[in-house]
Amino acid sequence: MPQMAENGHSEPLVAYVFSDELLQLLNKFEKIQNRATMVHTLIKEFGFLDSMRIVPVRPATSKDLLQFHSADYLDHIELLSHSADEDKDHHENDIYGIGFDCPYMDSLLDFIQLVAGSSITAAEILMERRSSVAINWFGGWHHAFRSSASGFCYVNDIVLSILRLREVFDRVLYVDLDLHHGDAVEEAFNYTNKVMTVSFHKYSPGFFPGTGDVSENGTRKGKYYSVNVPLQDGIADDNFVGLFWRVMDTVLDVFPADAIVCQMGADGLCTDPHNSFNLTEKAYCHCVSYLLEKDRPLLLLGGGGYNFPDVARCWAAVTAKCLGMMMPEDITEHKYFDQYGPDFTTKIRNGNRLDQNSKEYLEDIFRAIFSNLQQVKLLESKI
């Protein structure tokens, strides 16, 4: 669907951020090896690239990164990047979260600059009104804190993109659909009423990152501007989407967002190795449709997701939804065709995991969220 840009030329409605260099770096990451290529290849095979504005990534500068991350953290990453292999196990690594689930990797500094740059680039497209929807499936690293890596996230591209958006848009709404709580994004904006964070996630004893209870709702000026939707194992499309709509209706009723950022981690899919939620691509598409209908600048980011063929199915379906196009029924012949067996269709099968979210539980969660958001309504009336 074309639209008229401010320069009078017809521009695609949807911008798609892409970097072959970043694609190659992501392909080397053990936990998501070749996932980025599978996603991009499927989107390309279905012809969706022809209907989008392809935007090259501008690597983030030190100045860009320092808008959120501390100089000490970035200096340590740079130090490691210039160290000999035998010196990578630095005695200060633990301070900065390097090790365990965030080991040092070759070209880490390049990766940080490109990941951050990809989401900043997407934000700038929206700021310049060149497109109303920007997609960056390379982004969505929501666990990286100001001064430390965490949860396999070394840079918080989400926070950096929101900060960039706020140069033009007064109020930004952040929505997180990842299986894991968007902890570091919430913490970054915990004290402000200019960014509202809404996270739908699994909340269970021992499950990473261990935060995200409904009672965690912001601090001081940001009190009640953090919204957490803690869910139990087994939630399926209907209950998830129904709760999403109710929560988001209430959020947008009290928080007049000028732009929306949505992290679409696909580890809630029923086929994901986490074996937690029962979601299919339909849930993600319904959520995106809801956000598109709000007619605000929308930035879509990737995130978790470890069944790679189904992540590709899901994000390709979301891309199609943004374009107003139909998903083909079958996977076309291409390099990764064999990985889409045994049925080779674009649909993700329904899960049959027991849904531990009773109607009473979901209603209690919604009531608590609704009560908190009424406090926002009172606060907003005084501004």
QUIHU-V644000 format. One record per backbone hydrogen bond with DSSP energy under -0.5 kcal/mol. NH is the residue of the N-H (numbers start at 0). CO is the residue of the C=O. If there is no record, write none. Layout:
BEGIN
nh=NH co=CO
nh=NH co=CO
END
This chain:
BEGIN
nh=2 co=10
nh=4 co=2
nh=4 co=8
nh=7 co=4
nh=10 co=2
nh=12 co=0
nh=14 co=132
nh=15 co=52
nh=16 co=14
nh=16 co=134
nh=17 co=54
nh=22 co=18
nh=23 co=19
nh=24 co=20
nh=25 co=21
nh=26 co=22
nh=27 co=23
nh=27 co=24
nh=28 co=25
nh=31 co=28
nh=32 co=29
nh=34 co=31
nh=35 co=31
nh=37 co=33
nh=38 co=34
nh=39 co=35
nh=40 co=36
nh=41 co=37
nh=42 co=38
nh=43 co=39
nh=44 co=40
nh=45 co=41
nh=46 co=43
nh=47 co=42
nh=48 co=42
nh=49 co=46
nh=50 co=47
nh=51 co=48
nh=52 co=13
nh=53 co=51
nh=54 co=15
nh=54 co=52
nh=55 co=53
nh=56 co=17
nh=57 co=116
nh=58 co=56
nh=59 co=112
nh=64 co=60
nh=65 co=61
nh=66 co=63
nh=67 co=64
nh=68 co=64
nh=69 co=145
nh=73 co=69
nh=74 co=70
nh=75 co=71
nh=76 co=72
nh=77 co=73
nh=78 co=74
nh=79 co=75
nh=80 co=76
nh=81 co=77
nh=81 co=78
nh=82 co=79
nh=86 co=83
nh=87 co=84
nh=89 co=87
nh=92 co=89
nh=94 co=91
nh=95 co=91
nh=95 co=92
nh=96 co=93
nh=97 co=92
nh=98 co=96
nh=98 co=101
nh=101 co=98
nh=107 co=104
nh=110 co=106
nh=111 co=107
nh=112 co=108
nh=113 co=109
nh=114 co=110
nh=115 co=111
nh=116 co=112
nh=117 co=113
nh=118 co=114
nh=119 co=115
nh=120 co=116
nh=121 co=117
nh=122 co=118
nh=123 co=119
nh=124 co=120
nh=125 co=121
nh=126 co=122
nh=127 co=123
nh=128 co=125
nh=129 co=124
nh=130 co=124
nh=131 co=12
nh=132 co=12
nh=133 co=297
nh=134 co=14
nh=135 co=299
nh=138 co=135
nh=141 co=139
nh=143 co=140
nh=144 co=147
nh=147 co=144
nh=148 co=95
nh=149 co=152
nh=152 co=149
nh=156 co=154
nh=159 co=155
nh=160 co=156
nh=161 co=157
nh=162 co=158
nh=163 co=159
nh=164 co=160
nh=165 co=161
nh=166 co=163
nh=167 co=164
nh=168 co=164
nh=169 co=167
nh=171 co=193
nh=172 co=258
nh=173 co=171
nh=173 co=195
nh=174 co=260
nh=175 co=197
nh=176 co=174
nh=176 co=262
nh=182 co=180
nh=183 co=141
nh=184 co=141
nh=185 co=181
nh=186 co=182
nh=187 co=183
nh=188 co=184
nh=189 co=186
nh=191 co=188
nh=195 co=171
nh=196 co=194
nh=196 co=224
nh=197 co=173
nh=198 co=226
nh=199 co=175
nh=200 co=198
nh=200 co=228
nh=201 co=178
nh=202 co=230
nh=206 co=203
nh=209 co=206
nh=215 co=212
nh=216 co=214
nh=218 co=189
nh=221 co=218
nh=222 co=219
nh=223 co=216
nh=224 co=221
nh=225 co=216
nh=226 co=196
nh=226 co=224
nh=227 co=225
nh=228 co=198
nh=229 co=227
nh=230 co=200
nh=233 co=275
nh=234 co=231
nh=236 co=277
nh=239 co=235
nh=240 co=236
nh=241 co=237
nh=242 co=238
nh=243 co=239
nh=244 co=240
nh=245 co=241
nh=246 co=242
nh=247 co=243
nh=248 co=244
nh=249 co=245
nh=250 co=246
nh=251 co=247
nh=252 co=248
nh=253 co=249
nh=253 co=250
nh=254 co=250
nh=255 co=253
nh=256 co=254
nh=257 co=170
nh=258 co=170
nh=259 co=296
nh=260 co=172
nh=261 co=298
nh=262 co=174
nh=263 co=261
nh=263 co=300
nh=265 co=303
nh=268 co=265
nh=269 co=278
nh=271 co=268
nh=274 co=271
nh=277 co=234
nh=278 co=267
nh=282 co=279
nh=283 co=279
nh=284 co=280
nh=285 co=281
nh=286 co=282
nh=287 co=283
nh=288 co=284
nh=289 co=285
nh=290 co=286
nh=291 co=287
nh=292 co=288
nh=293 co=289
nh=293 co=290
nh=294 co=291
nh=295 co=290
nh=296 co=257
nh=297 co=131
nh=298 co=259
nh=299 co=133
nh=299 co=297
nh=300 co=261
nh=301 co=135
nh=307 co=305
nh=309 co=306
nh=310 co=306
nh=311 co=307
nh=312 co=308
nh=313 co=309
nh=314 co=310
nh=315 co=311
nh=316 co=312
nh=317 co=313
nh=318 co=314
nh=319 co=315
nh=320 co=316
nh=321 co=317
nh=322 co=318
nh=323 co=319
nh=323 co=320
nh=324 co=319
nh=330 co=343
nh=336 co=333
nh=338 co=335
nh=339 co=336
nh=340 co=337
nh=343 co=339
nh=345 co=328
nh=348 co=346
nh=350 co=277
nh=355 co=232
nh=355 co=353
nh=357 co=355
nh=361 co=357
nh=362 co=358
nh=363 co=359
nh=364 co=360
nh=365 co=361
nh=366 co=362
nh=367 co=363
nh=368 co=364
nh=369 co=365
nh=370 co=366
nh=371 co=367
nh=372 co=368
nh=373 co=369
nh=374 co=370
nh=374 co=371
nh=375 co=371
nh=376 co=372
nh=377 co=373
nh=378 co=374
nh=379 co=375
nh=380 co=376
nh=381 co=377
nh=381 co=378
nh=382 co=379
END
